[in-house]
Amino acid sequence: MSAPSVKIAAKNKKAYHDYFILEKFEAGIELFGTEVKSVRLGQLNLKDSYCFIKDGELFVRGMHISPYEKGNIFNKDPLRERKLLMHKREINRLFGKMKQDGCAIIPLSVYFKGSLVKVEIALTKGKKEYDKRQSIASRDANREIDRAIKQKMR
């Protein structure tokens, strides 16, 4: 049996800029039919979204899924809280790390795994301003090195 195909619907590029990624997890997400259709069309935004734990359940807040064009009365609020589906022990582990280390849980991407919508979430620690400048400088240096190597190859 072959592995299900993975199609990325949206990525949170800002998360890589603003946070150190400590650990990644995969979670399911509870969506309504018209929301799934909007996600299939790529009409979602993860920019300012974050996850929180309430009553032992994991939720995502700030994930904007645009209303489906042909959904009329079945469309839901684009910014509503959505429940993420993970095992209880994984949620408890995340909760412990959040409380102990002062970490945040941020969604990194939304993708289709077969016919299921999955969310890649990460346990993160915030970057300071000098960390952001340092990562930009190292990325630029690596780009210059790659250019130099490419020109020598010619």
C-alpha positions in Angstrom: 0.0 0.0 0.0 1.4 3.4 -1.0 1.6 6.4 1.3 -1.2 8.9 1.0 -0.3 12.0 -1.1 0.4 15.2 0.7 -0.8 18.5 -0.8 0.1 21.7 1.1 -2.8 24.2 1.3 -1.0 27.0 3.3 2.2 27.7 5.1 3.0 30.1 8.0 6.3 31.6 6.8 6.1 34.3 9.5 6.4 31.6 12.2 9.9 30.6 11.1 10.9 34.3 11.3 9.4 35.1 14.7 10.0 31.8 16.6 12.6 29.1 17.2 11.0 25.8 16.3 11.6 23.2 19.0 9.4 20.3 18.1 6.8 19.6 15.4 3.5 17.7 15.6 0.7 16.6 13.3 -2.9 17.2 14.3 -6.2 16.7 12.6 -8.7 19.6 12.5 -12.4 19.8 13.0 -13.9 21.6 10.0 -17.4 21.9 8.3 -17.9 21.0 4.7 -17.8 24.5 3.2 -14.6 25.2 5.2 -13.0 22.1 3.6 -13.9 23.3 0.2 -12.4 26.7 0.9 -9.2 25.0 2.2 -9.1 22.9 -1.1 -9.1 26.2 -3.0 -6.3 27.6 -0.8 -8.4 30.3 0.7 -6.9 30.3 4.2 -4.4 32.4 6.2 -2.2 31.3 9.1 -0.4 34.5 9.6 -1.4 35.5 13.2 -2.8 32.2 14.3 -1.8 30.4 17.5 -3.0 27.4 19.5 -4.2 27.2 23.1 -5.3 24.4 25.4 -8.7 24.7 27.2 -10.2 21.9 29.3 -7.7 19.4 28.0 -8.5 20.1 24.4 -6.4 21.9 21.8 -7.8 24.8 19.8 -6.5 27.1 17.1 -7.4 30.8 17.1 -6.8 33.3 14.4 -6.8 30.9 11.4 -8.8 32.7 8.7 -10.7 30.4 6.3 -12.5 32.5 3.8 -16.2 31.8 3.3 -16.9 29.4 0.4 -18.4 31.2 -2.6 -21.3 28.8 -3.1 -21.8 28.0 0.5 -24.5 30.6 1.3 -26.2 29.7 4.7 -23.8 26.9 5.4 -20.8 29.2 5.7 -19.3 29.6 9.2 -17.4 32.6 10.8 -14.0 32.8 9.1 -12.1 33.4 12.3 -13.9 31.0 14.6 -11.9 28.8 17.0 -11.3 25.4 15.6 -10.6 22.2 17.5 -7.4 20.3 16.8 -7.5 16.6 17.1 -4.6 14.9 19.0 -4.2 12.2 21.5 -4.8 13.2 25.1 -1.2 12.3 26.2 0.2 14.5 23.4 -1.9 17.4 24.5 -0.9 16.9 28.1 2.8 16.8 27.1 2.4 20.1 25.1 0.6 21.7 28.1 3.4 20.7 30.4 6.0 22.2 28.1 4.0 25.4 27.7 3.7 25.9 31.4 7.2 24.9 32.3 9.3 26.4 29.6 7.1 29.3 28.5 6.7 28.0 25.0 4.0 28.8 22.5 2.2 26.4 20.1 2.0 27.8 16.6 0.5 26.2 13.4 3.1 26.0 10.7 1.1 24.6 7.8 -2.2 23.1 6.7 -2.1 20.3 4.2 -4.2 17.4 2.8 -3.0 13.9 3.6 -5.1 11.8 1.3 -8.6 13.2 1.8 -8.0 14.4 5.4 -7.0 18.0 6.4 -4.0 18.0 8.8 -2.3 20.9 10.6 1.4 20.8 11.4 1.9 22.6 14.7 5.1 23.4 16.5 6.2 24.0 20.0 8.1 27.3 19.7 10.1 29.8 21.7 9.9 33.5 20.6 12.9 35.2 19.0 14.3 38.5 20.2 15.0 41.2 17.7 18.7 40.4 17.6 18.0 36.8 16.9 15.9 37.8 13.9 18.7 40.0 12.5 21.2 37.2 13.1 19.1 34.6 11.2 18.6 37.1 8.3 22.4 37.7 8.2 23.2 34.0 8.1 20.6 33.4 5.4 22.2 36.2 3.3 25.7 34.8 3.9 24.6 31.3 2.8 23.0 32.8 -0.4 26.3 34.6 -1.2 28.3 31.4 -0.7 25.9 29.5 -3.0 26.2 32.2 -5.7 30.0 32.1 -5.5 30.1 28.3 -5.8 27.7 28.4 -8.7 29.9 31.0 -10.6 33.0 29.0 -10.0 31.3 25.9 -11.5 30.8 27.8 -14.8 
